[in-house]
Amino acid sequence: MESNSLTSVHFTLINEWFITVETGREAASYGYLVDLRTQDLTKSNQLRAKIGLRTVKTHNGLIDIQENTGIRFYLWPRESSKIELVN
């Protein structure tokens, strides 16, 4: 991407905010701003894949590696917290 342009993470945050507000937290989104419902995990991973983001499982696995080894992966915007699944 060119300098001063949006990254996929910036797009995700904007789009997730929009989805969350428009649907009253009823539609599946990316899991950055709002925890995901277990039933929405597949849809969330599909949305993530379309713009080149890692899956929720991969993100959470990297968080585990960070905690166990001390390696820092800079997983912005949730660099130190897992994406929680709620029922």
N, C-alpha and C positions, 0 to 999 in steps of 0.2 A: 504494500500500500504506500501511497505517497505520503509525505510529511503533512501533518495537520489533518489527516483524514481519520475516519472512525475505524476502529478495529472491530473484529467480530464480537469481542466482549462488550464494547460500547454499544453496538447494535443490539446485542442481547439484553442489556440492561434497559435500554429504551423500549424495546419491543415487549419485554416481560412486564414492565410497568404498564404499558398500554393494555396488554392482554388482561392483566390483573384488575385494572380499573374497569375496563369495558365489560368484563364478565363477572365482576364481584367475586373474584378468586375461584370461579367455577371451572375455568378452562385450564388444560394442561399448559405449562410453559417450561422455562428452562431450569428453574430451581435455584436461582441466585437470590432473588428478593424474597421469595415465599417458599417455604418448605413444600416438597412435592407429596401428593397423595400416592400411595403405592400403586393404585390403579392407573395413574398417569405416567408411570415411569417409562413405558415403551414409547409413548407419544413424545415425552420430553427428550429422550435419546434420539428420536427421529428429527426433531427440531434442531437439536444440537449438531447432528451429523450434516444437516443441510448447510450449515455455515462453518463447519470445520472445528467444532468444539469437542472436547473429550466427553465420553459418556459419564454418567453419574458414577458408575462402578469404578471407572478409571480414576476419576477425581478423588473419590473416597479412598481408593487404594493408595494414591499418592500422598494423601494426608496421613495415612497409617505409616508409610515409609518415612515421611518427615518426622513423625513422632518417635518412631523406633530408632532412627539413625542420626537425627539431628541435621540431616541434609535439608536445605531450604530450596523449594522449587519455584517460589514466587507465583503461586496459583491465584493471582488476582482475579476477581475481587474477593474470593473466599479463600484466602491463602492459608488460613489456619483452622477452618471449620469444615466439617463434612456437610454434604447436602443430605438433610434428614428426610426420611420418608415417614409420612403419617397416614393413618388409616382413615 
